[in-house]
Amino acid sequence: MVSSDYERRIAARFAGFDQDGNGYIDREDFSAATKAVLAEFATTARSDKGQALYIGAEAFWQGMAGIADRDGDQRITREEFVSGAVKRLRDNPERFAEIARPFLHAALAVADTDGDGAATVEEVTRVLRALGADDTVATTVAAGLDTDADGRIGETEIVTSFARYFTVPE
């Protein structure tokens, strides 16, 4: 049962991971996210960037499952997400950043079409749309990630913001 405003906000973030909307997060959700990002940027799964994204997604899944899958069924329910992962990660946001970093790093590399180590706000908007965000949210979030207003979003900006979004204080 979700009891506090904090837990309700975090439960809402659950939907971002549950790519297929079946009520739980599993390895397939991470695979679907990977496929969507690769398709958006016409990057093949067998390319170096494609392989890195799949490896990052698997590492992210393993980290999340290790923290949240309390019953070991290889699925994270909404309750497990709220009571397990989030409460543990709230106390250690850096841990969440490290769990997410391989996937975020690889997604940024896929989106970075000019290879300069950062993605444009537009490229990040495309990633967010591929992951299921609607256009308005994707545009707003991508613009907000550009913390130094240089039109480019680097790994530090993404990882820090991502961890903060999922580990908001009570």
DSSP file (Angstrom, degrees, kcal/mol; ACC not computed):
  #  RESIDUE AA STRUCTURE BP1 BP2  ACC     N-H-->O    O-->H-N    N-H-->O    O-->H-N    TCO  KAPPA ALPHA  PHI   PSI    X-CA   Y-CA   Z-CA
    1    1 A M              0   0    0      0, 0.0     2,-0.6     0, 0.0     0, 0.0   0.000 360.0 360.0 360.0 131.3    0.0    0.0    0.0
    2    2 A V        +     0   0    0      1,-0.2    77,-0.0     5,-0.0     3,-0.0  -0.776 360.0 167.0 -88.1 118.8    1.4    3.4   -1.0
    3    3 A S        +     0   0    0     -2,-0.6     2,-0.2     0, 0.0    -1,-0.2   0.793  45.7  54.1-110.3 -32.6    0.9    5.6    2.0
    4    4 A S  S  > S-     0   0    0      1,-0.1     4,-2.1     0, 0.0     5,-0.2  -0.628  78.5-116.0-106.7 164.0    2.9    8.9    1.7
    5    5 A D  H  > S+     0   0    0     -2,-0.2     4,-2.4     1,-0.2     5,-0.2   0.902 118.5  55.4 -59.2 -40.9    3.0   11.6   -0.9
    6    6 A Y  H  > S+     0   0    0      1,-0.2     4,-2.3     2,-0.2    -1,-0.2   0.941 107.7  47.2 -56.2 -50.1    6.6   10.6   -1.4
    7    7 A E  H  > S+     0   0    0      1,-0.2     4,-2.6     2,-0.2    -1,-0.2   0.857 110.0  53.7 -64.3 -34.9    5.7    7.0   -2.1
    8    8 A R  H  X S+     0   0    0     -4,-2.1     4,-1.8     2,-0.2    -1,-0.2   0.908 108.8  49.1 -65.1 -41.4    2.9    8.1   -4.5
    9    9 A R  H  X S+     0   0    0     -4,-2.4     4,-1.0     1,-0.2    -2,-0.2   0.919 113.7  45.9 -63.3 -42.7    5.4   10.2   -6.5
   10   10 A I  H >X S+     0   0    0     -4,-2.3     4,-0.9     1,-0.2     3,-0.6   0.900 108.2  56.0 -68.2 -39.7    7.8    7.3   -6.7
   11   11 A A  H >X S+     0   0    0     -4,-2.6     3,-0.7     1,-0.3     4,-0.6   0.872 102.9  56.7 -59.5 -36.0    5.1    4.9   -7.7
   12   12 A A  H >< S+     0   0    0     -4,-1.8     3,-0.8     1,-0.2     4,-0.3   0.835 101.2  57.0 -64.2 -31.1    4.2    7.2  -10.6
   13   13 A R  H XX S+     0   0    0     -4,-1.0     3,-1.1    -3,-0.6     4,-0.6   0.723  88.8  77.1 -71.5 -20.8    7.8    6.8  -11.8
   14   14 A F  H XX S+     0   0    0     -4,-0.9     4,-1.9    -3,-0.7     3,-1.5   0.881  84.1  63.4 -53.3 -41.1    7.3    3.1  -11.9
   15   15 A A  H << S+     0   0    0     -3,-0.8    -1,-0.3    -4,-0.6     6,-0.2   0.795  91.8  64.5 -59.6 -29.3    5.4    3.5  -15.2
   16   16 A G  H <4 S+     0   0    0     -3,-1.1    -1,-0.3    -4,-0.3    -2,-0.2   0.807 109.5  38.3 -64.8 -28.4    8.5    4.8  -16.9
   17   17 A F  H << S+     0   0    0     -3,-1.5     2,-2.4    -4,-0.6     9,-0.2   0.796  97.6  79.6 -88.4 -32.7   10.2    1.5  -16.4
   18   18 A D    ><  +     0   0    0     -4,-1.9     3,-1.3     1,-0.2    -1,-0.2  -0.470  60.1 172.7 -78.0  74.6    7.1   -0.7  -17.1
   19   19 A Q  T 3  S+     0   0    0     -2,-2.4    -1,-0.2     1,-0.3     6,-0.1   0.798  74.6  41.3 -57.8 -35.5    7.5   -0.3  -20.8
   20   20 A D  T 3  S-     0   0    0      4,-0.2    -1,-0.3    -3,-0.2    -2,-0.1   0.464 103.2-127.5 -96.5  -0.6    4.8   -2.8  -21.7
   21   21 A G    <   +     0   0    0     -3,-1.3    -2,-0.1    -6,-0.2     4,-0.1   0.737  64.8 134.7  68.2  24.3    2.4   -1.8  -19.0
   22   22 A N  S    S-     0   0    0      2,-0.3    -1,-0.1     1,-0.0     3,-0.1   0.411  79.0-100.9 -89.4   3.8    1.9   -5.3  -17.6
   23   23 A G  S    S+     0   0    0      1,-0.2    55,-0.7    -5,-0.1     2,-0.3   0.483  93.9  64.4  95.8   2.3    2.2   -4.1  -14.0
   24   24 A Y  E    S-A   77   0A   0     53,-0.2     2,-0.5    54,-0.1    -2,-0.3  -0.987  74.0-120.6-151.5 159.5    5.8   -5.2  -13.3
   25   25 A I  E     +A   76   0A   0     51,-2.7    51,-3.0    -2,-0.3     2,-0.3  -0.871  42.0 155.1-101.3 132.1    9.3   -4.4  -14.4
   26   26 A D    >>  -     0   0    0     -2,-0.5     4,-1.2    -9,-0.2     3,-1.1  -0.865  59.5 -81.9-144.5-179.1   11.3   -7.2  -15.9
   27   27 A R  H 3> S+     0   0    0     47,-0.5     4,-2.2    -2,-0.3     3,-0.2   0.839 123.1  62.1 -55.8 -36.4   14.3   -7.8  -18.2
   28   28 A E  H 3> S+     0   0    0      1,-0.2     4,-2.7     2,-0.2    -1,-0.3   0.830  97.7  56.9 -63.0 -32.3   11.9   -7.5  -21.2
   29   29 A D  H <> S+     0   0    0     -3,-1.1     4,-2.1     2,-0.2    -1,-0.2   0.904 108.7  46.2 -64.2 -40.4   11.1   -3.9  -20.3
   30   30 A F  H  X S+     0   0    0     -4,-1.2     4,-2.0     2,-0.2    -2,-0.2   0.873 112.8  50.1 -69.6 -36.8   14.8   -3.0  -20.4
   31   31 A S  H  X S+     0   0    0     -4,-2.2     4,-2.7     2,-0.2    -2,-0.2   0.909 109.9  50.5 -66.0 -42.2   15.1   -4.9  -23.7
   32   32 A A  H  X S+     0   0    0     -4,-2.7     4,-2.3     1,-0.2    -2,-0.2   0.899 109.6  50.9 -62.8 -40.8   12.1   -3.0  -25.1
   33   33 A A  H  X S+     0   0    0     -4,-2.1     4,-2.2     2,-0.2    -1,-0.2   0.916 110.9  49.2 -62.2 -42.9   13.6    0.3  -24.1
   34   34 A T  H  X S+     0   0    0     -4,-2.0     4,-2.6     1,-0.2     5,-0.2   0.939 110.9  48.8 -62.3 -48.4   16.9   -0.6  -25.8
   35   35 A K  H  X S+     0   0    0     -4,-2.7     4,-2.6     1,-0.2    -1,-0.2   0.893 110.4  52.0 -59.4 -40.6   15.2   -1.6  -29.0
   36   36 A A  H  X S+     0   0    0     -4,-2.3     4,-2.2     2,-0.2    -1,-0.2   0.911 111.2  45.7 -64.9 -42.8   13.2    1.6  -29.0
   37   37 A V  H  X S+     0   0    0     -4,-2.2     4,-1.5     2,-0.2    -2,-0.2   0.924 113.8  49.1 -67.0 -43.5   16.2    3.8  -28.6
   38   38 A L  H  <>S+     0   0    0     -4,-2.6     5,-2.7     1,-0.2    -2,-0.2   0.916 111.8  49.0 -62.1 -42.4   18.2    1.9  -31.2
   39   39 A A  H ><5S+     0   0    0     -4,-2.6     3,-1.3     1,-0.2    -1,-0.2   0.906 106.6  56.6 -63.4 -41.5   15.3    2.1  -33.7
   40   40 A E  H 3<5S+     0   0    0     -4,-2.2    -1,-0.2     1,-0.3    -2,-0.2   0.853 116.8  34.9 -58.6 -35.5   14.9    5.9  -33.1
   41   41 A F  T 3<5S-     0   0    0     -4,-1.5    -1,-0.3    -3,-0.2    -2,-0.2   0.206 109.1-119.7-106.4  14.5   18.5    6.4  -34.1
   42   42 A A  T < 5 +     0   0    0     -3,-1.3     2,-0.5     1,-0.2    -3,-0.2   0.888  61.0 151.9  48.8  46.7   18.7    3.7  -36.8
   43   43 A T      < -     0   0    0     -5,-2.7    -1,-0.2    -6,-0.1     2,-0.1  -0.918  42.3-126.9-109.0 130.8   21.4    1.9  -34.9
   44   44 A T    >   -     0   0    0     -2,-0.5     3,-1.1     1,-0.1     6,-0.4  -0.440  11.9-127.1 -79.1 150.9   21.7   -1.8  -35.3
   45   45 A A  T 3  S+     0   0    0      1,-0.2     9,-0.2     5,-0.2    -1,-0.1   0.803 109.4  55.6 -63.5 -29.9   21.8   -4.1  -32.3
   46   46 A R  T 3  S+     0   0    0      4,-0.1    -1,-0.2     5,-0.1    -2,-0.0   0.568  87.0  98.9 -83.8  -8.6   25.0   -5.7  -33.6
   47   47 A S  S <> S-     0   0    0     -3,-1.1     4,-2.9     1,-0.1     5,-0.2  -0.278  90.4-107.2 -71.1 165.3   26.9   -2.4  -33.8
   48   48 A D  H  > S+     0   0    0      1,-0.2     4,-2.4     2,-0.2     5,-0.2   0.919 123.0  46.9 -58.7 -44.0   29.3   -1.4  -31.0
   49   49 A K  H  > S+     0   0    0      2,-0.2     4,-2.0     1,-0.2    -1,-0.2   0.893 112.4  50.0 -66.3 -39.3   26.8    1.2  -29.8
   50   50 A G  H  > S+     0   0    0     -6,-0.4     4,-2.2     2,-0.2    -2,-0.2   0.922 111.9  47.3 -64.3 -44.6   23.9   -1.2  -30.0
   51   51 A Q  H  X S+     0   0    0     -4,-2.9     4,-2.6     1,-0.2    -2,-0.2   0.899 110.8  52.1 -63.7 -41.0   25.9   -3.9  -28.0
   52   52 A A  H  X S+     0   0    0     -4,-2.4     4,-2.6    -5,-0.2    -1,-0.2   0.885 109.1  50.4 -63.5 -37.8   26.9   -1.3  -25.4
   53   53 A L  H  X S+     0   0    0     -4,-2.0     4,-2.5    53,-0.2    -2,-0.2   0.916 111.3  47.5 -67.7 -41.9   23.3   -0.3  -25.0
   54   54 A Y  H  X S+     0   0    0     -4,-2.2     4,-2.3     2,-0.2    -2,-0.2   0.915 113.6  48.2 -63.7 -41.8   22.1   -3.9  -24.5
   55   55 A I  H  X S+     0   0    0     -4,-2.6     4,-2.4     2,-0.2    -2,-0.2   0.917 112.4  49.1 -64.1 -42.7   24.9   -4.5  -22.0
   56   56 A G  H  X S+     0   0    0     -4,-2.6     4,-2.4    46,-0.3    47,-0.6   0.891 110.4  50.9 -62.7 -40.3   24.0   -1.3  -20.2
   57   57 A A  H  X S+     0   0    0     -4,-2.5     4,-2.7     2,-0.2    -2,-0.2   0.903 110.5  48.9 -64.7 -41.1   20.4   -2.3  -20.1
   58   58 A E  H  X S+     0   0    0     -4,-2.3     4,-2.8     2,-0.2    -2,-0.2   0.909 111.6  49.1 -65.3 -41.4   21.2   -5.7  -18.7
   59   59 A A  H  X S+     0   0    0     -4,-2.4     4,-2.4     2,-0.2    -2,-0.2   0.905 112.0  49.2 -63.9 -40.6   23.5   -4.1  -16.0
   60   60 A F  H  X S+     0   0    0     -4,-2.4     4,-2.6     2,-0.2     5,-0.2   0.936 112.4  48.0 -63.3 -46.9   20.7   -1.7  -15.1
   61   61 A W  H  X S+     0   0    0     -4,-2.7     4,-3.2     1,-0.2     5,-0.3   0.936 111.8  49.5 -59.1 -47.7   18.2   -4.5  -14.9
   62   62 A Q  H  X S+     0   0    0     -4,-2.8     4,-2.5     1,-0.2    -1,-0.2   0.906 112.0  48.6 -60.6 -42.3   20.5   -6.6  -12.7
   63   63 A G  H  X S+     0   0    0     -4,-2.4     4,-1.4     2,-0.2    -1,-0.2   0.925 114.3  45.1 -63.4 -45.1   21.1   -3.7  -10.4
   64   64 A M  H  X S+     0   0    0     -4,-2.6     4,-3.1     2,-0.2     5,-0.5   0.928 114.3  48.5 -64.9 -44.8   17.4   -3.0  -10.0
   65   65 A A  H  X S+     0   0    0     -4,-3.2     4,-1.7     1,-0.2    -2,-0.2   0.903 108.3  55.0 -63.3 -40.2   16.5   -6.6   -9.6
   66   66 A G  H  < S+     0   0    0     -4,-2.5    -1,-0.2    -5,-0.3    -2,-0.2   0.834 117.9  35.0 -61.7 -32.4   19.2   -7.0   -7.0
   67   67 A I  H  < S+     0   0    0     -4,-1.4    -2,-0.2    -3,-0.3    -1,-0.2   0.855 132.5  22.3 -87.5 -39.2   17.8   -4.2   -5.0
   68   68 A A  H  < S+     0   0    0     -4,-3.1     2,-2.4    -5,-0.2    -3,-0.2   0.739  89.1  92.6-109.8 -25.9   14.1   -4.5   -5.5
   69   69 A D    ><  +     0   0    0     -4,-1.7     3,-1.0    -5,-0.5     5,-0.1  -0.441  47.5 169.6 -77.3  79.9   13.1   -8.1   -6.5
   70   70 A R  T 3  S+     0   0    0     -2,-2.4    -1,-0.2     1,-0.3     6,-0.1   0.797  72.7  43.9 -64.8 -32.4   12.4   -9.2   -3.0
   71   71 A D  T 3  S-     0   0    0      4,-0.3    -1,-0.3    -3,-0.2    -2,-0.1   0.473 103.7-125.8 -96.6  -0.2   10.8  -12.5   -3.9
   72   72 A G    <   +     0   0    0     -3,-1.0    -2,-0.1    -7,-0.2     4,-0.1   0.702  68.6 130.6  71.0  21.0   13.3  -13.5   -6.6
   73   73 A D  S    S-     0   0    0      2,-0.3    -1,-0.1     1,-0.0     3,-0.1   0.337  78.2-112.8 -89.8   9.4   10.8  -14.0   -9.3
   74   74 A Q  S    S+     0   0    0      1,-0.2   -47,-0.5    -5,-0.1     2,-0.3   0.759  88.9  97.7  64.9  27.1   12.7  -11.8  -11.8
   75   75 A R        -     0   0    0    -49,-0.1     2,-0.6   -10,-0.1    -2,-0.3  -0.994  63.7-146.3-141.1 140.8    9.9   -9.3  -11.8
   76   76 A I  E     -A   25   0A   0    -51,-3.0   -51,-2.7    -2,-0.3    -7,-0.1  -0.932  18.4-154.7-109.7 112.7    9.7   -6.0   -9.8
   77   77 A T  E  >  -A   24   0A   0     -2,-0.6     4,-2.6   -53,-0.2   -53,-0.2  -0.311  31.8-104.9 -76.3 167.3    6.2   -5.2   -8.8
   78   78 A R  H  > S+     0   0    0    -55,-0.7     4,-2.7     1,-0.2     5,-0.2   0.911 123.8  50.9 -58.2 -42.3    5.1   -1.6   -8.1
   79   79 A E  H  > S+     0   0    0      1,-0.2     4,-3.1     2,-0.2     5,-0.5   0.911 110.0  48.7 -64.2 -42.4    5.1   -2.4   -4.4
   80   80 A E  H  >>S+     0   0    0      2,-0.2     4,-2.3     1,-0.2     5,-1.3   0.904 111.8  50.7 -62.7 -40.1    8.6   -3.9   -4.6
   81   81 A F  I  <>S+     0   0    0     -4,-2.6     5,-2.4     3,-0.2     6,-0.2   0.940 116.7  39.4 -62.0 -48.0    9.7   -0.8   -6.5
   82   82 A V  I  <>S+     0   0    0     -4,-2.7     5,-0.7    -5,-0.2    -2,-0.2   0.949 127.5  30.9 -69.0 -50.1    8.3    1.6   -4.0
   83   83 A S  I  <5S+     0   0    0     -4,-3.1    -3,-0.2    -5,-0.2    -2,-0.2   0.783 130.4  30.6 -85.7 -26.0    9.2   -0.2   -0.8
   84   84 A G  I  X5S+     0   0    0     -4,-2.3     4,-1.9    -5,-0.5     5,-0.2   0.909 124.5  27.0 -95.3 -72.9   12.4   -1.9   -1.9
   85   85 A A  I  ><S+     0   0    0     -5,-1.3     4,-3.0     1,-0.2     5,-0.3   0.934 122.2  46.6 -61.6 -51.3   14.3    0.0   -4.5
   86   86 A V  I  ><S+     0   0    0     -5,-2.4     4,-2.5     1,-0.2    -1,-0.2   0.908 112.2  48.1 -65.7 -43.6   13.3    3.5   -3.7
   87   87 A K  H  ><S+     0   0    0     -5,-0.7     4,-0.9    -6,-0.2    -1,-0.2   0.903 116.6  44.4 -65.0 -38.6   13.7    3.4    0.0
   88   88 A R  H  < S+     0   0    0     -4,-1.9     4,-0.5     1,-0.2     3,-0.4   0.921 116.9  45.2 -68.7 -42.8   17.1    1.8   -0.3
   89   89 A L  H >< S+     0   0    0     -4,-3.0     3,-0.7    -5,-0.2     7,-0.3   0.784 101.5  66.5 -74.5 -26.6   18.2    4.2   -3.0
   90   90 A R  H 3< S+     0   0    0     -4,-2.5    -1,-0.2     1,-0.3    -2,-0.2   0.881 103.3  47.9 -59.4 -37.1   16.8    7.3   -1.2
   91   91 A D  T 3< S+     0   0    0     -4,-0.9    -1,-0.3    -3,-0.4    -2,-0.2   0.666 126.6  27.6 -76.9 -16.0   19.5    6.7    1.4
   92   92 A N    X>  +     0   0    0     -3,-0.7     3,-1.3    -4,-0.5     4,-1.0  -0.526  63.4 168.2-146.1  72.2   22.2    6.3   -1.2
   93   93 A P  H 3> S+     0   0    0      0, 0.0     4,-2.0     0, 0.0     5,-0.2   0.791  78.2  64.9 -60.3 -27.4   21.4    8.2   -4.5
   94   94 A E  H 3> S+     0   0    0      1,-0.2     4,-2.2     2,-0.2     5,-0.2   0.853  96.5  57.4 -62.9 -33.0   24.9    7.6   -5.7
   95   95 A R  H <> S+     0   0    0     -3,-1.3     4,-2.0     2,-0.2    -1,-0.2   0.910 105.8  49.0 -62.6 -42.5   24.1    3.9   -5.8
   96   96 A F  H  X S+     0   0    0     -4,-1.0     4,-2.4    -7,-0.3     5,-0.2   0.910 108.9  53.1 -64.6 -41.2   21.2    4.5   -8.2
   97   97 A A  H  X S+     0   0    0     -4,-2.0     4,-2.1     1,-0.2    -1,-0.2   0.907 109.9  48.5 -59.2 -41.7   23.4    6.7  -10.4
   98   98 A E  H  < S+     0   0    0     -4,-2.2    -1,-0.2     2,-0.2    -2,-0.2   0.854 110.2  50.9 -70.0 -34.0   25.9    3.9  -10.6
   99   99 A I  H  < S+     0   0    0     -4,-2.0     4,-0.3     1,-0.2    -2,-0.2   0.911 118.7  37.9 -65.6 -42.0   23.2    1.3  -11.4
  100  100 A A  H >X S+     0   0    0     -4,-2.4     4,-2.5     1,-0.2     3,-0.6   0.742  95.0  87.3 -81.3 -24.9   21.8    3.5  -14.2
  101  101 A R  H 3X S+     0   0    0     -4,-2.1     4,-3.2     1,-0.2     5,-0.3   0.835  83.8  52.2 -51.7 -47.5   25.2    4.8  -15.5
  102  102 A P  H 3> S+     0   0    0      0, 0.0     4,-1.9     0, 0.0   -46,-0.3   0.908 115.5  42.1 -59.8 -40.0   26.0    2.0  -18.0
  103  103 A F  H <> S+     0   0    0     -3,-0.6     4,-2.8   -47,-0.6     5,-0.2   0.937 116.9  46.7 -69.1 -46.1   22.6    2.3  -19.7
  104  104 A L  H  X S+     0   0    0     -4,-2.5     4,-2.4     2,-0.2     5,-0.2   0.899 112.1  51.3 -64.0 -40.6   22.6    6.1  -19.7
  105  105 A H  H  X S+     0   0    0     -4,-3.2     4,-2.0    -5,-0.3    -1,-0.2   0.935 113.8  44.0 -59.5 -47.6   26.2    6.3  -21.0
  106  106 A A  H  X S+     0   0    0     -4,-1.9     4,-2.1    -5,-0.3    -2,-0.2   0.882 112.5  51.5 -68.7 -38.8   25.3    4.0  -23.8
  107  107 A A  H  X S+     0   0    0     -4,-2.8     4,-2.3     1,-0.2    -1,-0.2   0.905 109.9  50.5 -64.5 -40.1   22.0    5.7  -24.6
  108  108 A L  H  X S+     0   0    0     -4,-2.4     4,-2.0    -5,-0.2    -2,-0.2   0.904 108.7  51.9 -62.9 -41.0   23.9    9.0  -24.7
  109  109 A A  H  < S+     0   0    0     -4,-2.0    -2,-0.2     2,-0.2    -1,-0.2   0.890 109.8  48.9 -63.8 -39.3   26.4    7.5  -27.1
  110  110 A V  H  < S+     0   0    0     -4,-2.1    -1,-0.2     1,-0.2    -2,-0.2   0.924 115.0  44.7 -64.3 -43.7   23.7    6.3  -29.4
  111  111 A A  H  < S+     0   0    0     -4,-2.3     2,-1.9    -5,-0.2     9,-0.3   0.757  91.0  89.1 -72.6 -25.2   22.0    9.8  -29.4
  112  112 A D    ><  +     0   0    0     -4,-2.0     3,-1.1     1,-0.2    -1,-0.1  -0.514  54.3 173.8 -76.6  82.0   25.4   11.6  -29.9
  113  113 A T  T 3  S+     0   0    0     -2,-1.9    -1,-0.2     1,-0.3     6,-0.1   0.718  74.3  47.8 -70.2 -21.3   25.3   11.6  -33.6
  114  114 A D  T 3  S-     0   0    0      4,-0.3    -1,-0.3    -3,-0.1    -2,-0.1   0.480 104.0-128.1 -98.4  -1.4   28.3   13.8  -34.1
  115  115 A G    <   +     0   0    0     -3,-1.1    -2,-0.1    -6,-0.2     4,-0.1   0.731  66.6 130.6  70.6  24.6   30.4   11.8  -31.6
  116  116 A D  S    S-     0   0    0      2,-0.4    -1,-0.1     1,-0.0     3,-0.1   0.376  81.8-101.7 -93.4   6.4   31.6   14.7  -29.5
  117  117 A G  S    S+     0   0    0      1,-0.2    38,-0.5    -5,-0.1     2,-0.3   0.461  96.3  71.5  92.5   1.1   30.7   13.1  -26.2
  118  118 A A        -     0   0    0     36,-0.1    -2,-0.4    -9,-0.1     2,-0.3  -0.970  69.7-132.7-143.3 157.7   27.4   15.0  -25.6
  119  119 A A  E     -B  153   0B   0     34,-2.5    34,-3.2    -2,-0.3    -7,-0.1  -0.815  24.9-114.6-109.2 152.3   24.0   15.0  -27.1
  120  120 A T  E  >  -B  152   0B   0     -2,-0.3     4,-2.3    -9,-0.3    32,-0.2  -0.360  31.6-107.8 -75.1 164.6   22.0   17.9  -28.2
  121  121 A V  H  > S+     0   0    0     30,-1.1     4,-2.2     1,-0.2     5,-0.1   0.892 123.0  53.0 -58.7 -39.4   18.7   18.8  -26.4
  122  122 A E  H  > S+     0   0    0     29,-0.2     4,-2.0     2,-0.2    -1,-0.2   0.898 107.5  50.2 -64.4 -40.9   16.9   17.6  -29.5
  123  123 A E  H  > S+     0   0    0      2,-0.2     4,-1.9     1,-0.2    -2,-0.2   0.909 111.3  48.1 -65.4 -41.3   18.7   14.2  -29.5
  124  124 A V  H  X S+     0   0    0     -4,-2.3     4,-2.6     1,-0.2    -1,-0.2   0.880 107.7  56.4 -66.4 -36.8   17.9   13.7  -25.8
  125  125 A T  H  X S+     0   0    0     -4,-2.2     4,-2.4     1,-0.2    -1,-0.2   0.915 106.2  51.0 -58.1 -42.6   14.3   14.6  -26.6
  126  126 A R  H  X S+     0   0    0     -4,-2.0     4,-2.4     2,-0.2    -2,-0.2   0.900 109.0  50.6 -62.4 -41.5   14.3   11.8  -29.2
  127  127 A V  H  X S+     0   0    0     -4,-1.9     4,-1.7     2,-0.2    -2,-0.2   0.945 110.9  48.8 -61.1 -47.4   15.6    9.4  -26.6
  128  128 A L  H  <>S+     0   0    0     -4,-2.6     5,-2.5     1,-0.2     4,-0.2   0.891 111.4  49.1 -62.8 -40.0   12.9   10.3  -24.1
  129  129 A R  H ><5S+     0   0    0     -4,-2.4     3,-1.6     1,-0.2    -1,-0.2   0.913 108.9  53.3 -64.0 -41.5   10.2   10.0  -26.7
  130  130 A A  H 3<5S+     0   0    0     -4,-2.4    -1,-0.2     1,-0.3    -2,-0.2   0.833 106.1  54.4 -61.7 -31.1   11.5    6.6  -27.7
  131  131 A L  T 3<5S-     0   0    0     -4,-1.7    -1,-0.3    -5,-0.2    -2,-0.2   0.442 131.6 -91.7 -84.5   0.2   11.3    5.6  -24.0
  132  132 A G  T < 5S+     0   0    0     -3,-1.6    -3,-0.2     1,-0.3     2,-0.2   0.423  77.9 139.1 111.0  -1.2    7.7    6.5  -23.9
  133  133 A A      < -     0   0    0     -5,-2.5    -1,-0.3    -6,-0.2    -2,-0.0  -0.529  54.8-116.4 -74.2 142.0    7.6   10.2  -22.8
  134  134 A D     >  -     0   0    0     -2,-0.2     4,-3.0     1,-0.1     5,-0.2  -0.325  33.1 -99.6 -72.7 165.7    5.0   12.3  -24.6
  135  135 A D  H  > S+     0   0    0      1,-0.2     4,-2.5     2,-0.2     5,-0.2   0.878 120.0  48.3 -55.5 -45.7    6.4   15.2  -26.8
  136  136 A T  H  > S+     0   0    0      2,-0.2     4,-2.4     1,-0.2    -1,-0.2   0.934 115.5  43.6 -64.1 -46.6    5.7   17.9  -24.3
  137  137 A V  H  > S+     0   0    0      2,-0.2     4,-3.1     1,-0.2     5,-0.3   0.931 113.9  51.1 -64.2 -45.5    7.3   16.1  -21.4
  138  138 A A  H  X S+     0   0    0     -4,-3.0     4,-2.4     1,-0.2     5,-0.2   0.915 112.5  46.2 -59.4 -44.2   10.2   14.9  -23.5
  139  139 A T  H  X S+     0   0    0     -4,-2.5     4,-2.1    -5,-0.2    -1,-0.2   0.924 115.4  45.8 -64.7 -45.4   10.9   18.5  -24.7
  140  140 A T  H  X S+     0   0    0     -4,-2.4     4,-2.0    -5,-0.2    -2,-0.2   0.924 115.2  46.0 -64.9 -46.0   10.6   20.0  -21.2
  141  141 A V  H  X S+     0   0    0     -4,-3.1     4,-1.6     2,-0.2    -2,-0.2   0.929 112.0  50.5 -65.2 -45.6   12.8   17.4  -19.5
  142  142 A A  H  X S+     0   0    0     -4,-2.4     4,-0.8    -5,-0.3     3,-0.4   0.921 110.8  49.1 -60.0 -43.9   15.5   17.5  -22.2
  143  143 A A  H >< S+     0   0    0     -4,-2.1     3,-0.8     1,-0.2    -1,-0.2   0.896 109.8  52.8 -62.1 -38.8   15.7   21.3  -21.9
  144  144 A G  H 3< S+     0   0    0     -4,-2.0    -1,-0.2     1,-0.2    -2,-0.2   0.760 100.5  61.6 -68.3 -25.2   15.9   21.0  -18.1
  145  145 A L  H 3< S+     0   0    0     -4,-1.6     2,-2.3    -3,-0.4    -1,-0.2   0.738  82.4  83.4 -72.2 -22.3   18.8   18.5  -18.4
  146  146 A D    X<  +     0   0    0     -4,-0.8     3,-1.6    -3,-0.8    -1,-0.2  -0.491  59.0 168.2 -80.4  72.6   20.9   21.2  -20.1
  147  147 A T  T 3  S+     0   0    0     -2,-2.3    -1,-0.2     1,-0.3     6,-0.1   0.732  72.8  44.5 -66.4 -25.0   21.9   22.7  -16.8
  148  148 A D  T 3  S-     0   0    0      4,-0.3    -1,-0.3    -3,-0.2    -2,-0.1   0.354 104.3-127.9-101.3   6.9   24.6   24.9  -18.2
  149  149 A A    <   +     0   0    0     -3,-1.6    -2,-0.1    -6,-0.2     4,-0.1   0.797  69.3 128.4  56.1  35.6   22.4   26.1  -21.2
  150  150 A D  S    S-     0   0    0      2,-0.4    -1,-0.1     0, 0.0     3,-0.1   0.392  79.8-112.5 -98.5   3.6   25.0   25.2  -23.8
  151  151 A G  S    S+     0   0    0      1,-0.2   -30,-1.1    -5,-0.1     2,-0.3   0.454  88.9  97.5  82.0  -0.4   22.6   23.2  -25.9
  152  152 A R  E     -B  120   0B   0    -32,-0.2     2,-0.5   -31,-0.1    -2,-0.4  -0.921  58.3-154.4-123.2 145.6   24.6   20.0  -25.1
  153  153 A I  E     -B  119   0B   0    -34,-3.2   -34,-2.5    -2,-0.3     2,-0.1  -0.978  15.8-167.9-124.4 119.7   23.8   17.4  -22.5
  154  154 A G     >  -     0   0    0     -2,-0.5     4,-2.0   -36,-0.2     5,-0.2  -0.442  37.7 -95.6-100.9 175.9   26.7   15.3  -21.1
  155  155 A E  H  > S+     0   0    0    -38,-0.5     4,-3.1     1,-0.2     5,-0.3   0.881 120.4  54.7 -60.1 -42.4   26.8   12.1  -19.0
  156  156 A T  H  > S+     0   0    0      1,-0.2     4,-2.3     2,-0.2     5,-0.3   0.922 108.9  48.5 -60.6 -43.7   27.2   13.9  -15.7
  157  157 A E  H  > S+     0   0    0      2,-0.2     4,-1.9     1,-0.2    -1,-0.2   0.915 115.8  43.9 -61.9 -43.0   24.1   16.1  -16.3
  158  158 A I  H  X S+     0   0    0     -4,-2.0     4,-2.8     2,-0.2     5,-0.2   0.950 115.1  45.9 -69.4 -49.4   22.0   13.0  -17.3
  159  159 A V  H  X S+     0   0    0     -4,-3.1     4,-2.5     1,-0.2     5,-0.2   0.923 114.9  47.4 -62.7 -44.8   23.2   10.7  -14.5
  160  160 A T  H  X S+     0   0    0     -4,-2.3     4,-2.2    -5,-0.3    -1,-0.2   0.936 115.7  44.2 -62.2 -46.9   22.8   13.3  -11.8
  161  161 A S  H  X S+     0   0    0     -4,-1.9     4,-2.5    -5,-0.3    -2,-0.2   0.898 112.8  51.9 -65.9 -40.7   19.3   14.4  -13.0
  162  162 A F  H  X S+     0   0    0     -4,-2.8     4,-1.7     2,-0.2    -2,-0.2   0.934 111.6  46.2 -62.2 -46.8   18.2   10.8  -13.4
  163  163 A A  H  X S+     0   0    0     -4,-2.5     4,-1.3    -5,-0.2    -1,-0.2   0.912 112.8  50.3 -62.8 -42.1   19.3    9.8   -9.9
  164  164 A R  H  < S+     0   0    0     -4,-2.2     3,-0.2    -5,-0.2    -1,-0.2   0.897 107.2  54.7 -63.9 -40.1   17.7   12.9   -8.4
  165  165 A Y  H >< S+     0   0    0     -4,-2.5     3,-0.5     1,-0.2    -1,-0.2   0.889 116.0  37.2 -60.6 -40.4   14.4   12.2  -10.2
  166  166 A F  H 3< S+     0   0    0     -4,-1.7    -1,-0.2     1,-0.2    -2,-0.2   0.580 119.9  46.2 -91.5  -9.6   14.1    8.7   -8.8
  167  167 A T  T 3< S+     0   0    0     -4,-1.3    -1,-0.2    -3,-0.2    -2,-0.2  -0.136  75.2 161.3-123.9  38.5   15.5    9.4   -5.4
  168  168 A V    <   -     0   0    0     -3,-0.5    -3,-0.1     1,-0.1  -158,-0.1  -0.274  43.5-107.7 -59.5 143.5   13.6   12.6   -4.5
  169  169 A P              0   0    0      0, 0.0    -1,-0.1     0, 0.0    -2,-0.0  -0.302 360.0 360.0 -71.2 158.8   13.6   13.3   -0.8
  170  170 A E              0   0    0    -80,-0.0  -164,-0.2  -163,-0.0  -165,-0.1   0.492 360.0 360.0 -68.6 360.0   10.4   12.9    1.3
